Amino acid sequence: MERKTISVTGMSCNGCEQNVETALRNLDGVSRVEANHDADTVDVVLEDGVSDDDVNAAIEQAGYDVVA
């Protein structure tokens, strides 16, 4: 397992946090996720085999931007 903190822009409220969290929970291999709109971050715990591209795509499909 790997823990990552991802910088995300566009989250402005608790609803935004929930949108990002839901999008990531729908990915196989995401065992924990917590978004924080005040800090513009998402903390995730990923099982082996989950790629950064998959995580980033899920966040972007939810309508938010991943900061590289």
C-alpha positions, 0 to 999 in steps of 0.5 A: 500500500502507498499513501499519497497527498495530491494537490487539487484545485477547484474544491471550494466546499464540503460538497466538492470534497464529497465529489472527489472522495466518491470518484476515488472510492469508485476506483478499485484499489483505493482503500482510504480517501480524504479530501480537504478543500481548505488545504486543496489536498486529497490524501489517498491510500492505494493498493498495489496496481493503482496508477497515478494516471487512474487517480488523476483521471478520476479527480479530473472527471469529477471536475477538478484539476490535479496540480503536478 
